[in-house]
Amino acid sequence: MHGVRFLLMFAMGVLGMTTTLRAEPATLPRSTPESQGVSSVQVRKFIEAADKRVTTMHSFMLVRNGHVVAECWWKPEALDKPHVLWSLSKSFTSTAVGLAVAEGKFSIDDPVLKFFPEDAPASPHDSSEFNM
């Protein structure tokens, strides 16, 4: 684990990025890339390529099998700095909806009021206007 941390810190230092590696894991467990079937060499190559080709990199996180195996931030961004996601939130939301539909949690044809009946107006319009 310490070798991977050193490798990531070295790669990020060479690229002029900031890094904050926590002693305590956040919400997701941390793991070495190799322990999750990912090459740390390939992760480093990706980070270097992204740094050369993308002019607005803010941060990078690689999750494999539910474990964070790599993460870094480009200056002036940082782990503890709030980050505005703008339209990226739509990607997360649509992915979550797709996963929930695939798991049978609901259908895109379900009326929204089925999930929020307490928020229904006194006389709702045609329920088809409120479908997912």
VOVEXDO-816891 format. One record per atom (N, C-alpha, C): residue number from 1; chain; atom name; y, z, x. Coordinates in nm, 4 decimals. Atoms other than C-alpha are relative to their C-alpha. Example, Ala and Ser with C-alpha at 12.3 -4.5 7.8 and 13.67 -1.06 7.14 Angstrom:
REM VOVEXDO-816891
<1; "A"; "N"; <-0.1190; 0.0000; 0.0890>>
<1; "A"; "CA"; <-0.4500; 0.7800; 1.2300>>
<1; "A"; "C"; <0.1200; 0.0000; 0.0900>>
<2; "A"; "N"; <-0.1190; -0.0060; -0.0820>>
<2; "A"; "CA"; <-0.1060; 0.7140; 1.3670>>
<2; "A"; "C"; <0.1090; 0.0730; -0.0770>>
This chain:
REM VOVEXDO-816891
<1; "A"; "N"; <-0.1192; 0.0000; 0.0827>>
<1; "A"; "CA"; <0.0000; 0.0000; 0.0000>>
<1; "A"; "C"; <0.1252; 0.0000; 0.0868>>
<2; "A"; "N"; <-0.1180; -0.0073; -0.0854>>
<2; "A"; "CA"; <0.2440; 0.0875; 0.2771>>
<2; "A"; "C"; <0.0221; -0.1314; 0.0740>>
<3; "A"; "N"; <-0.0136; 0.1294; -0.0657>>
<3; "A"; "CA"; <0.1713; -0.2440; 0.4524>>
<3; "A"; "C"; <0.0663; -0.1018; -0.0905>>
<4; "A"; "N"; <-0.0600; 0.0924; 0.0954>>
<4; "A"; "CA"; <0.2603; -0.4369; 0.1394>>
<4; "A"; "C"; <0.1464; 0.0352; -0.0218>>
<5; "A"; "N"; <-0.1399; -0.0415; 0.0158>>
<5; "A"; "CA"; <0.5757; -0.2318; 0.0890>>
<5; "A"; "C"; <0.0812; -0.0457; 0.1203>>
<6; "A"; "N"; <-0.0703; 0.0437; -0.1202>>
<6; "A"; "CA"; <0.6713; -0.3034; 0.4487>>
<6; "A"; "C"; <0.0218; -0.1503; -0.0046>>
<7; "A"; "N"; <-0.0109; 0.1455; 0.0068>>
<7; "A"; "CA"; <0.6010; -0.6750; 0.4009>>
<7; "A"; "C"; <0.1095; -0.0416; -0.0974>>
<8; "A"; "N"; <-0.1024; 0.0342; 0.0986>>
<8; "A"; "CA"; <0.8134; -0.6911; 0.0854>>
<8; "A"; "C"; <0.1386; 0.0415; 0.0473>>
<9; "A"; "N"; <-0.1292; -0.0455; -0.0494>>
<9; "A"; "CA"; <1.0917; -0.4855; 0.2414>>
<9; "A"; "C"; <0.0475; -0.0904; 0.1135>>
<10; "A"; "N"; <-0.0343; 0.0902; -0.1091>>
<10; "A"; "CA"; <1.0806; -0.7074; 0.5508>>
<10; "A"; "C"; <0.0481; -0.1341; -0.0546>>
<11; "A"; "N"; <-0.0366; 0.1299; 0.0583>>
<11; "A"; "CA"; <1.0884; -1.0278; 0.3444>>
<11; "A"; "C"; <0.1365; 0.0091; -0.0672>>
<12; "A"; "N"; <-0.1267; -0.0155; 0.0708>>
<12; "A"; "CA"; <1.3755; -0.8966; 0.1327>>
<12; "A"; "C"; <0.1145; 0.0249; 0.0970>>
<13; "A"; "N"; <-0.1027; -0.0225; -0.1009>>
<13; "A"; "CA"; <1.5665; -0.7774; 0.4392>>
<13; "A"; "C"; <0.0386; -0.1293; 0.0690>>
<14; "A"; "N"; <-0.0260; 0.1287; -0.0621>>
<14; "A"; "CA"; <1.5330; -1.1182; 0.6030>>
<14; "A"; "C"; <0.0818; -0.0881; -0.0931>>
<15; "A"; "N"; <-0.0682; 0.0844; 0.0971>>
<15; "A"; "CA"; <1.6556; -1.2823; 0.2829>>
<15; "A"; "C"; <0.1314; 0.0598; -0.0488>>
<16; "A"; "N"; <-0.1260; -0.0603; 0.0401>>
<16; "A"; "CA"; <1.9489; -1.0431; 0.2414>>
<16; "A"; "C"; <-0.0030; 0.0595; -0.1394>>
<17; "A"; "N"; <0.0137; -0.0580; 0.1334>>
<17; "A"; "CA"; <1.8165; -0.8823; -0.0742>>
<17; "A"; "C"; <0.0000; 0.1511; 0.0095>>
<18; "A"; "N"; <0.0118; -0.1448; 0.0050>>
<18; "A"; "CA"; <1.8394; -0.5211; -0.1805>>
<18; "A"; "C"; <-0.1346; 0.0354; -0.0571>>
<19; "A"; "N"; <0.1260; -0.0471; 0.0560>>
<19; "A"; "CA"; <1.5303; -0.3235; -0.2570>>
<19; "A"; "C"; <0.0049; 0.1495; -0.0193>>
<20; "A"; "N"; <0.0183; -0.1417; 0.0234>>
<20; "A"; "CA"; <1.4549; 0.0127; -0.4032>>
<20; "A"; "C"; <-0.1444; 0.0173; -0.0442>>
<21; "A"; "N"; <0.1394; -0.0246; 0.0351>>
<21; "A"; "CA"; <1.0893; 0.1065; -0.3952>>
<21; "A"; "C"; <-0.0134; 0.1463; -0.0350>>
<22; "A"; "N"; <0.0093; -0.1366; 0.0483>>
<22; "A"; "CA"; <1.0233; 0.4176; -0.5965>>
<22; "A"; "C"; <-0.1267; 0.0676; 0.0476>>
<23; "A"; "N"; <0.1195; -0.0779; -0.0318>>
<23; "A"; "CA"; <0.7891; 0.6911; -0.4916>>
<23; "A"; "C"; <-0.0831; 0.0201; -0.1266>>
<24; "A"; "N"; <0.0672; -0.0179; 0.1285>>
<24; "A"; "CA"; <0.7064; 0.7479; -0.8587>>
<24; "A"; "C"; <0.0036; -0.1310; -0.0777>>
<25; "A"; "N"; <-0.0021; 0.1233; 0.0777>>
<25; "A"; "CA"; <0.5988; 0.4500; -1.0694>>
<25; "A"; "C"; <0.0799; 0.0174; -0.1286>>
<26; "A"; "N"; <-0.0726; -0.0021; 0.1271>>
<26; "A"; "CA"; <0.8117; 0.3602; -1.3690>>
<26; "A"; "C"; <-0.1024; -0.0172; -0.1111>>
<27; "A"; "N"; <0.0884; 0.0156; 0.1143>>
<27; "A"; "CA"; <0.6529; 0.2507; -1.6946>>
<27; "A"; "C"; <-0.1325; -0.0665; 0.0378>>
<28; "A"; "N"; <0.1212; 0.0703; -0.0411>>
<28; "A"; "CA"; <0.4061; 0.0100; -1.5354>>
<28; "A"; "C"; <-0.0495; 0.0542; 0.1338>>
<29; "A"; "N"; <0.0510; -0.0471; -0.1292>>
<29; "A"; "CA"; <0.1749; 0.1214; -1.2546>>
<29; "A"; "C"; <0.0261; -0.1032; 0.1091>>
<30; "A"; "N"; <-0.0189; 0.0868; -0.1158>>
<30; "A"; "CA"; <0.2383; -0.0228; -0.9077>>
<30; "A"; "C"; <-0.1323; -0.0143; 0.0731>>
<31; "A"; "N"; <0.1250; 0.0299; -0.0675>>
<31; "A"; "CA"; <-0.0357; -0.1830; -0.7033>>
<31; "A"; "C"; <0.0277; -0.1012; 0.1102>>
<32; "A"; "N"; <-0.0162; 0.1042; -0.1014>>
<32; "A"; "CA"; <-0.0823; -0.4003; -0.3965>>
<32; "A"; "C"; <-0.0339; -0.1350; -0.0620>>
<33; "A"; "N"; <0.0353; 0.1320; 0.0534>>
<33; "A"; "CA"; <-0.0900; -0.7739; -0.4646>>
<33; "A"; "C"; <-0.1496; -0.0305; 0.0178>>
<34; "A"; "N"; <0.1406; 0.0320; -0.0274>>
<34; "A"; "CA"; <-0.4316; -0.8094; -0.3016>>
<34; "A"; "C"; <-0.0967; 0.0754; -0.0902>>
<35; "A"; "N"; <0.0907; -0.0759; 0.0860>>
<35; "A"; "CA"; <-0.5875; -0.5334; -0.5135>>
<35; "A"; "C"; <-0.0072; -0.0577; -0.1409>>
<36; "A"; "N"; <-0.0006; 0.0635; 0.1320>>
<36; "A"; "CA"; <-0.4966; -0.7416; -0.8203>>
<36; "A"; "C"; <-0.0287; -0.1499; 0.0102>>
<37; "A"; "N"; <0.0391; 0.1401; -0.0172>>
<37; "A"; "CA"; <-0.6148; -1.0743; -0.6780>>
<37; "A"; "C"; <0.1149; -0.0948; 0.0292>>
<38; "A"; "N"; <-0.1166; 0.0823; -0.0324>>
<38; "A"; "CA"; <-0.2750; -1.1994; -0.5584>>
<38; "A"; "C"; <0.0247; 0.0091; 0.1511>>
<39; "A"; "N"; <-0.0287; 0.0032; -0.1430>>
<39; "A"; "CA"; <-0.1892; -1.3051; -0.2041>>
<39; "A"; "C"; <0.1440; 0.0426; 0.0258>>
<40; "A"; "N"; <-0.1363; -0.0423; -0.0334>>
<40; "A"; "CA"; <0.1108; -1.1154; -0.0629>>
<40; "A"; "C"; <0.0708; -0.1068; 0.0821>>
<41; "A"; "N"; <-0.0587; 0.1113; -0.0757>>
<41; "A"; "CA"; <0.1649; -1.4126; 0.1697>>
<41; "A"; "C"; <0.0600; -0.1022; -0.0964>>
<42; "A"; "N"; <-0.0503; 0.0962; 0.0980>>
<42; "A"; "CA"; <0.2029; -1.6418; -0.1321>>
<42; "A"; "C"; <0.1198; 0.0564; -0.0771>>
<43; "A"; "N"; <-0.1149; -0.0625; 0.0664>>
<43; "A"; "CA"; <0.4359; -1.3928; -0.3023>>
<43; "A"; "C"; <0.1229; -0.0152; 0.0889>>
<44; "A"; "N"; <-0.1125; 0.0137; -0.0939>>
<44; "A"; "CA"; <0.6541; -1.3933; 0.0089>>
<44; "A"; "C"; <0.0496; -0.1441; 0.0039>>
<45; "A"; "N"; <-0.0399; 0.1410; -0.0013>>
<45; "A"; "CA"; <0.6528; -1.7758; 0.0182>>
<45; "A"; "C"; <0.0787; -0.0357; -0.1257>>
<46; "A"; "N"; <-0.0723; 0.0257; 0.1245>>
<46; "A"; "CA"; <0.7607; -1.7852; -0.3474>>
<46; "A"; "C"; <0.1405; 0.0576; 0.0067>>
<47; "A"; "N"; <-0.1307; -0.0655; -0.0079>>
<47; "A"; "CA"; <1.0440; -1.5374; -0.2868>>
<47; "A"; "C"; <0.0924; -0.0778; 0.0937>>
<48; "A"; "N"; <-0.0812; 0.0768; -0.0939>>
<48; "A"; "CA"; <1.1661; -1.7345; 0.0147>>
<48; "A"; "C"; <0.0428; -0.1335; -0.0611>>
<49; "A"; "N"; <-0.0323; 0.1285; 0.0635>>
<49; "A"; "CA"; <1.1493; -2.0657; -0.1782>>
<49; "A"; "C"; <0.1025; 0.0196; -0.1110>>
<50; "A"; "N"; <-0.0942; -0.0273; 0.1084>>
<50; "A"; "CA"; <1.3285; -1.9155; -0.4778>>
<50; "A"; "C"; <0.1382; 0.0310; 0.0567>>
<51; "A"; "N"; <-0.1276; -0.0351; -0.0601>>
<51; "A"; "CA"; <1.5995; -1.7740; -0.2538>>
<51; "A"; "C"; <0.0731; -0.1236; 0.0511>>
<52; "A"; "N"; <-0.0615; 0.1231; -0.0513>>
<52; "A"; "CA"; <1.6608; -2.1192; -0.1024>>
<52; "A"; "C"; <0.0451; -0.0932; -0.1119>>
<53; "A"; "N"; <-0.0230; 0.1023; 0.1030>>
<53; "A"; "CA"; <1.6526; -2.3184; -0.4277>>
<53; "A"; "C"; <0.0781; 0.0472; -0.1221>>
<54; "A"; "N"; <-0.0662; -0.0519; 0.1197>>
<54; "A"; "CA"; <1.7969; -2.0912; -0.6964>>
<54; "A"; "C"; <0.1253; 0.0750; 0.0438>>
<55; "A"; "N"; <-0.1261; -0.0597; -0.0460>>
<55; "A"; "CA"; <2.1620; -1.9974; -0.6601>>
<55; "A"; "C"; <0.0371; 0.1290; -0.0725>>
<56; "A"; "N"; <-0.0385; -0.1196; 0.0770>>
<56; "A"; "CA"; <2.1701; -1.7187; -0.9188>>
<56; "A"; "C"; <-0.1161; 0.0958; -0.0196>>
<57; "A"; "N"; <0.1104; -0.0954; 0.0125>>
<57; "A"; "CA"; <1.8636; -1.5074; -0.8501>>
<57; "A"; "C"; <0.0575; 0.1410; -0.0096>>
<58; "A"; "N"; <-0.0430; -0.1386; 0.0175>>
<58; "A"; "CA"; <1.9137; -1.1537; -0.9731>>
<58; "A"; "C"; <-0.1119; 0.0948; 0.0394>>
<59; "A"; "N"; <0.1128; -0.0883; -0.0289>>
<59; "A"; "CA"; <1.5690; -0.9978; -0.9561>>
<59; "A"; "C"; <-0.1295; -0.0768; -0.0202>>
<60; "A"; "N"; <0.1328; 0.0598; 0.0109>>
<60; "A"; "CA"; <1.1997; -1.0741; -0.9408>>
<60; "A"; "C"; <-0.1000; 0.1124; -0.0201>>
<61; "A"; "N"; <0.1092; -0.0947; 0.0188>>
<61; "A"; "CA"; <0.8992; -0.8855; -1.0735>>
<61; "A"; "C"; <-0.1254; -0.0808; -0.0308>>
<62; "A"; "N"; <0.1284; 0.0652; 0.0241>>
<62; "A"; "CA"; <0.5384; -0.9991; -1.0601>>
<62; "A"; "C"; <-0.0975; 0.1052; -0.0515>>
<63; "A"; "N"; <0.0953; -0.0916; 0.0618>>
<63; "A"; "CA"; <0.2944; -0.8254; -1.2943>>
<63; "A"; "C"; <-0.1332; -0.0718; -0.0119>>
<64; "A"; "N"; <0.1348; 0.0567; 0.0075>>
<64; "A"; "CA"; <-0.0784; -0.8906; -1.2683>>
<64; "A"; "C"; <-0.0936; 0.1092; -0.0486>>
<65; "A"; "N"; <0.0950; -0.0966; 0.0562>>
<65; "A"; "CA"; <-0.3430; -0.7133; -1.4772>>
<65; "A"; "C"; <0.0683; 0.1323; -0.0370>>
<66; "A"; "N"; <-0.0714; -0.1199; 0.0428>>
<66; "A"; "CA"; <-0.0799; -0.4703; -1.6046>>
<66; "A"; "C"; <0.0592; 0.0824; 0.1124>>
<67; "A"; "N"; <-0.0546; -0.0710; -0.1157>>
<67; "A"; "CA"; <0.0289; -0.3668; -1.2531>>
<67; "A"; "C"; <0.1130; -0.0814; 0.0622>>
<68; "A"; "N"; <-0.1052; 0.0658; -0.0750>>
<68; "A"; "CA"; <0.3556; -0.4468; -1.0812>>
<68; "A"; "C"; <-0.0498; -0.0134; 0.1432>>
<69; "A"; "N"; <0.0499; 0.0216; -0.1357>>
<69; "A"; "CA"; <0.2481; -0.6058; -0.7539>>
<69; "A"; "C"; <0.1116; -0.0432; 0.0954>>
<70; "A"; "N"; <-0.1153; 0.0332; -0.0842>>
<70; "A"; "CA"; <0.5911; -0.7187; -0.6290>>
<70; "A"; "C"; <0.1258; 0.0084; -0.0851>>
<71; "A"; "N"; <-0.1288; -0.0029; 0.0681>>
<71; "A"; "CA"; <0.9547; -0.6604; -0.7219>>
<71; "A"; "C"; <0.1096; 0.0084; 0.1041>>
<72; "A"; "N"; <-0.1145; -0.0049; -0.0905>>
<72; "A"; "CA"; <1.2910; -0.7121; -0.5565>>
<72; "A"; "C"; <0.1256; -0.0410; -0.0754>>
<73; "A"; "N"; <-0.1296; 0.0297; 0.0595>>
<73; "A"; "CA"; <1.6607; -0.7574; -0.6292>>
<73; "A"; "C"; <0.0874; -0.0647; 0.1040>>
<74; "A"; "N"; <-0.0974; 0.0628; -0.0874>>
<74; "A"; "CA"; <1.9257; -0.9822; -0.4793>>
<74; "A"; "C"; <0.1339; 0.0709; -0.0177>>
<75; "A"; "N"; <-0.1304; -0.0655; 0.0067>>
<75; "A"; "CA"; <2.2609; -0.8219; -0.3949>>
<75; "A"; "C"; <0.0928; -0.0822; -0.0881>>
<76; "A"; "N"; <-0.0305; -0.1423; 0.0126>>
<76; "A"; "CA"; <2.4628; -0.7021; -0.5811>>
<76; "A"; "C"; <-0.0894; 0.0709; -0.1020>>
<77; "A"; "N"; <0.0881; -0.0620; 0.0996>>
<77; "A"; "CA"; <2.1820; -0.6348; -0.8314>>
<77; "A"; "C"; <-0.0833; 0.1098; 0.0644>>
<78; "A"; "N"; <0.0806; -0.1109; -0.0504>>
<78; "A"; "CA"; <1.9667; -0.3238; -0.8001>>
<78; "A"; "C"; <-0.0868; 0.0538; -0.1129>>
<79; "A"; "N"; <0.0940; -0.0577; 0.0960>>
<79; "A"; "CA"; <1.6833; -0.1394; -0.9708>>
<79; "A"; "C"; <0.0704; 0.0846; -0.1050>>
<80; "A"; "N"; <-0.0647; -0.0942; 0.0918>>
<80; "A"; "CA"; <1.9137; 0.1208; -1.1245>>
<80; "A"; "C"; <0.1257; -0.0561; -0.0659>>
<81; "A"; "N"; <-0.1189; 0.0613; 0.0591>>
<81; "A"; "CA"; <2.1889; -0.1228; -1.2263>>
<81; "A"; "C"; <-0.0369; -0.0661; -0.1330>>
<82; "A"; "N"; <0.0281; 0.0664; 0.1279>>
<82; "A"; "CA"; <2.1935; -0.2199; -1.5959>>
<82; "A"; "C"; <0.0187; -0.1512; 0.0141>>
<83; "A"; "N"; <-0.0002; 0.1452; -0.0162>>
<83; "A"; "CA"; <2.1258; -0.5898; -1.6300>>
<83; "A"; "C"; <0.0035; -0.0669; -0.1365>>
<84; "A"; "N"; <-0.0121; 0.0724; 0.1259>>
<84; "A"; "CA"; <2.2374; -0.8160; -1.9135>>
<84; "A"; "C"; <-0.0985; -0.1168; 0.0023>>
<85; "A"; "N"; <0.1024; 0.1044; 0.0042>>
<85; "A"; "CA"; <1.9528; -1.0468; -2.0177>>
<85; "A"; "C"; <0.0419; -0.1250; -0.0757>>
<86; "A"; "N"; <-0.0479; 0.1113; 0.0805>>
<86; "A"; "CA"; <2.1483; -1.2744; -2.2523>>
<86; "A"; "C"; <-0.1135; -0.0643; -0.0782>>
<87; "A"; "N"; <0.0980; 0.0729; 0.0815>>
<87; "A"; "CA"; <1.9181; -1.5405; -2.3983>>
<87; "A"; "C"; <-0.1448; 0.0269; 0.0390>>
<88; "A"; "N"; <0.1376; -0.0301; -0.0398>>
<88; "A"; "CA"; <1.6135; -1.4192; -2.2080>>
<88; "A"; "C"; <-0.0688; 0.0891; -0.1022>>
<89; "A"; "N"; <0.0562; -0.0874; 0.1031>>
<89; "A"; "CA"; <1.5662; -1.1634; -2.4856>>
<89; "A"; "C"; <-0.0771; -0.0791; -0.1045>>
<90; "A"; "N"; <0.0706; 0.0840; 0.0978>>
<90; "A"; "CA"; <1.4639; -1.4479; -2.7172>>
<90; "A"; "C"; <-0.1399; -0.0354; 0.0490>>
<91; "A"; "N"; <0.1319; 0.0318; -0.0558>>
<91; "A"; "CA"; <1.1778; -1.5380; -2.4835>>
<91; "A"; "C"; <-0.0953; 0.1182; -0.0143>>
<92; "A"; "N"; <0.0836; -0.1191; 0.0145>>
<92; "A"; "CA"; <1.0490; -1.1800; -2.4842>>
<92; "A"; "C"; <-0.0379; 0.0223; -0.1463>>
<93; "A"; "N"; <0.0253; -0.0211; 0.1422>>
<93; "A"; "CA"; <1.0827; -1.1542; -2.8613>>
<93; "A"; "C"; <-0.1006; -0.1006; -0.0539>>
<94; "A"; "N"; <0.0936; 0.1009; 0.0506>>
<94; "A"; "CA"; <0.9057; -1.4829; -2.9326>>
<94; "A"; "C"; <-0.1401; 0.0197; 0.0575>>
<95; "A"; "N"; <0.1307; -0.0299; -0.0590>>
<95; "A"; "CA"; <0.6253; -1.3890; -2.6917>>
<95; "A"; "C"; <-0.0646; 0.1171; -0.0725>>
<96; "A"; "N"; <0.0527; -0.1169; 0.0716>>
<96; "A"; "CA"; <0.5843; -1.0508; -2.8626>>
<96; "A"; "C"; <-0.0461; -0.0380; -0.1399>>
<97; "A"; "N"; <0.0395; 0.0450; 0.1341>>
<97; "A"; "CA"; <0.5766; -1.2166; -3.2056>>
<97; "A"; "C"; <-0.1289; -0.0800; 0.0086>>
<98; "A"; "N"; <0.1213; 0.0797; -0.0168>>
<98; "A"; "CA"; <0.3173; -1.4670; -3.0848>>
<98; "A"; "C"; <-0.1228; 0.0858; 0.0265>>
<99; "A"; "N"; <0.1118; -0.0907; -0.0290>>
<99; "A"; "CA"; <0.0970; -1.1901; -2.9445>>
<99; "A"; "C"; <-0.0387; 0.0805; -0.1238>>
<100; "A"; "N"; <0.0284; -0.0774; 0.1212>>
<100; "A"; "CA"; <0.1301; -0.9828; -3.2634>>
<100; "A"; "C"; <-0.0693; -0.0855; -0.1049>>
<101; "A"; "N"; <0.0659; 0.0914; 0.0946>>
<101; "A"; "CA"; <0.0371; -1.2836; -3.4790>>
<101; "A"; "C"; <-0.1435; -0.0259; 0.0446>>
<102; "A"; "N"; <0.1343; 0.0249; -0.0530>>
<102; "A"; "CA"; <-0.2602; -1.3599; -3.2513>>
<102; "A"; "C"; <-0.0921; 0.1199; -0.0197>>
<103; "A"; "N"; <0.0778; -0.1219; 0.0204>>
<103; "A"; "CA"; <-0.3755; -0.9966; -3.2872>>
<103; "A"; "C"; <-0.0156; 0.0354; -0.1472>>
<104; "A"; "N"; <0.0132; -0.0239; 0.1427>>
<104; "A"; "CA"; <-0.3483; -1.0203; -3.6670>>
<104; "A"; "C"; <0.0897; 0.1099; -0.0537>>
<105; "A"; "N"; <-0.0919; -0.1066; 0.0438>>
<105; "A"; "CA"; <-0.0642; -0.7654; -3.6896>>
<105; "A"; "C"; <0.0816; -0.0450; -0.1209>>
<106; "A"; "N"; <-0.0700; 0.0586; 0.1139>>
<106; "A"; "CA"; <0.1256; -0.9965; -3.9275>>
<106; "A"; "C"; <-0.0053; -0.1512; 0.0116>>
<107; "A"; "N"; <-0.0052; 0.1462; 0.0039>>
<107; "A"; "CA"; <0.1725; -1.3593; -4.0224>>
<107; "A"; "C"; <0.1465; -0.0422; -0.0020>>
<108; "A"; "N"; <-0.1387; 0.0469; 0.0052>>
<108; "A"; "CA"; <0.4867; -1.5656; -3.9796>>
<108; "A"; "C"; <0.0418; -0.0318; -0.1430>>
<109; "A"; "N"; <-0.0316; 0.0215; 0.1411>>
<109; "A"; "CA"; <0.4650; -1.6200; -4.3564>>
<109; "A"; "C"; <0.0221; 0.1303; -0.0764>>
<110; "A"; "N"; <-0.0231; -0.1288; 0.0644>>
<110; "A"; "CA"; <0.4924; -1.2461; -4.4321>>
<110; "A"; "C"; <0.1485; 0.0170; -0.0305>>
<111; "A"; "N"; <-0.1412; -0.0287; 0.0272>>
<111; "A"; "CA"; <0.8144; -1.1451; -4.6059>>
<111; "A"; "C"; <0.0486; 0.1150; 0.0888>>
<112; "A"; "N"; <-0.0576; -0.1025; -0.0869>>
<112; "A"; "CA"; <1.0398; -0.9401; -4.3778>>
<112; "A"; "C"; <0.0076; 0.1342; -0.0724>>
<113; "A"; "N"; <-0.0138; -0.1242; 0.0757>>
<113; "A"; "CA"; <1.0919; -0.6851; -4.6565>>
<113; "A"; "C"; <-0.1307; 0.0785; -0.0082>>
<114; "A"; "N"; <0.1283; -0.0706; -0.0041>>
<114; "A"; "CA"; <0.7203; -0.6005; -4.6333>>
<114; "A"; "C"; <0.0033; 0.1091; 0.1081>>
<115; "A"; "N"; <-0.0069; -0.0925; -0.1133>>
<115; "A"; "CA"; <0.8044; -0.4235; -4.3063>>
<115; "A"; "C"; <0.1187; 0.0950; -0.0079>>
<116; "A"; "N"; <-0.1212; -0.0813; 0.0119>>
<116; "A"; "CA"; <1.1441; -0.2838; -4.4045>>
<116; "A"; "C"; <0.0382; 0.0185; -0.1467>>
<117; "A"; "N"; <-0.0307; -0.0103; 0.1432>>
<117; "A"; "CA"; <1.1239; -0.2023; -4.7768>>
<117; "A"; "C"; <0.1199; 0.0900; -0.0289>>
<118; "A"; "N"; <-0.1135; -0.0900; 0.0223>>
<118; "A"; "CA"; <1.3807; 0.0761; -4.7426>>
<118; "A"; "C"; <0.1343; -0.0703; 0.0199>>
<119; "A"; "N"; <-0.1231; 0.0743; -0.0239>>
<119; "A"; "CA"; <1.6363; -0.1844; -4.6335>>
<119; "A"; "C"; <0.0228; -0.1113; -0.1024>>
<120; "A"; "N"; <-0.0128; 0.1060; 0.1012>>
<120; "A"; "CA"; <1.5851; -0.4094; -4.9365>>
<120; "A"; "C"; <0.1224; 0.0231; -0.0862>>
<121; "A"; "N"; <-0.1128; -0.0153; 0.0932>>
<121; "A"; "CA"; <1.8929; -0.4784; -5.1454>>
<121; "A"; "C"; <-0.0524; 0.0328; -0.1394>>
<122; "A"; "N"; <0.0400; -0.0396; 0.1356>>
<122; "A"; "CA"; <1.8875; -0.3557; -5.5074>>
<122; "A"; "C"; <-0.0677; -0.1146; -0.0738>>
<123; "A"; "N"; <0.0640; 0.1159; 0.0647>>
<123; "A"; "CA"; <1.8054; -0.7064; -5.6305>>
<123; "A"; "C"; <-0.0077; -0.1146; 0.1006>>
<124; "A"; "N"; <0.0117; 0.1046; -0.1025>>
<124; "A"; "CA"; <1.6795; -0.9254; -5.3451>>
<124; "A"; "C"; <-0.0149; -0.1386; -0.0629>>
<125; "A"; "N"; <0.0134; 0.1393; 0.0429>>
<125; "A"; "CA"; <1.6998; -1.3025; -5.3794>>
<125; "A"; "C"; <-0.1461; -0.0397; 0.0108>>
<126; "A"; "N"; <0.1349; 0.0559; -0.0156>>
<126; "A"; "CA"; <1.3931; -1.5229; -5.3687>>
<126; "A"; "C"; <-0.0574; 0.0502; 0.1326>>
<127; "A"; "N"; <0.0588; -0.0605; -0.1212>>
<127; "A"; "CA"; <1.1602; -1.3506; -5.1195>>
<127; "A"; "C"; <-0.0294; -0.1026; 0.1069>>
<128; "A"; "N"; <0.0285; 0.0997; -0.1033>>
<128; "A"; "CA"; <1.0925; -1.6807; -4.9409>>
<128; "A"; "C"; <0.1155; -0.0112; 0.0993>>
<129; "A"; "N"; <-0.1131; 0.0028; -0.0919>>
<129; "A"; "CA"; <1.4406; -1.6483; -4.7888>>
<129; "A"; "C"; <-0.0137; 0.1049; 0.1093>>
<130; "A"; "N"; <0.0140; -0.1102; -0.0928>>
<130; "A"; "CA"; <1.3236; -1.3389; -4.6043>>
<130; "A"; "C"; <-0.1323; -0.0023; 0.0765>>
<131; "A"; "N"; <0.1256; 0.0089; -0.0726>>
<131; "A"; "CA"; <1.0016; -1.4653; -4.4470>>
<131; "A"; "C"; <0.0258; 0.0040; 0.1495>>
<132; "A"; "N"; <-0.0084; -0.0040; -0.1441>>
<132; "A"; "CA"; <0.9310; -1.4225; -4.0808>>
<132; "A"; "C"; <0.0328; -0.1374; 0.0512>>
